[in-house]
Amino acid sequence: MINHQVAFLGPEASFTHLATQALFPEAPLLPIRTIPECIEMVSNGQVEIAVVPLENALEGTVPLTIDYLFHEANVYVIAEILSPIAQHLMVHPNNEKRWEEISNIYSHPHALAQCHKYLYYRFGKVPLEQASSTAAAAKYVSEHSDQCIAAIANTSAAEEYGLKIVEQNIHDFHFNHTRFFVLSKTKTSIEEIGHNGQIKTTVMITLPKDDRSGALHQVLSVFAWRQLNLSKIESRPLKTGLGQYFFIIDVLENEKAPMMKGAMEELIALGCEVKSLGSYYTYETKAEASTN
């Protein structure tokens, strides 16, 4: 398994940290403040591997990750981590007895959204404050014991920052998982014991510039007649004008397979711009994890 330094979206005890530890238990880990900085660490060769959140089962894709991979960085996916999550409400021990009087609740936007029903019915009009990660929210609460405030984060964050969990499992839906991309500047894949056996390829496709009708149908037909199974398709703005998009497609096949090579060639022949993020396996963990 990898033993060189691995960057991850921090700080320590963030959900990305837990997922990274699960896949790289022996590697030295480096917490990074933001997703773009984390990706740039790999792109600039400062680290060989970075782990960033990609998608949550409840809240969908993390746009910053997808957009940065498309517009800014030339890196590849060498594995993905799939982790279940659990969200907890926590306060500083000084405020444990009066936690129902909290004035503000801090967490990452995705975590706040995952607990929307709980927060709405339990705390009504208490202001919800956004943090760069759930661990950063926990850290902030730990540093402001004079304020009766709370964070939403995982068990490890409570332990790391000395907080008291006052309500457990406050997420609205029990089935909640997150995908994390493991990134490298080298186009390869991690093939260790424990992956789910299904290889996947992620491609980013921009439609032909002539804007002809049926262009997206043509793109999908390229995969359909070759019986290449798509597990996901999503659009994101090209940032060049309203109504202009690129598409992220997950294909359940190795990009080196003959049918995939043919599909890529046909897409280019149709006038599409195609960027492959590589082929990779999924590793499932049992650690609590979320998009941050």
Secondary structure, 3 states (H helix, E strand, C coil): CCCCCEEEECCCCCHHHHHHHHHCCCCCEEEECCHHHHHHHHHCCCCCEEEEEEEECCCEECHHHHHHHHHCCCCEEEEEEEEECCCEEEECHHHHHHHHHCCEEEECHHHHHHCHHHHHHHHCCCCEEECCCHHHHHHHHHCCCCCCEEEEECHHHHHHCCCEEEECCCCCCCCCEEEEEEEECCCCCCCCCCECCCCEEEEEEECCCCCCCCHHHHHHHHHHCCCCCEEEEEEEECCCCCCCEEEEEEECCCCCCHHHHHHHHHHHHCCCEEEEEEEECEEECCCCCCCC
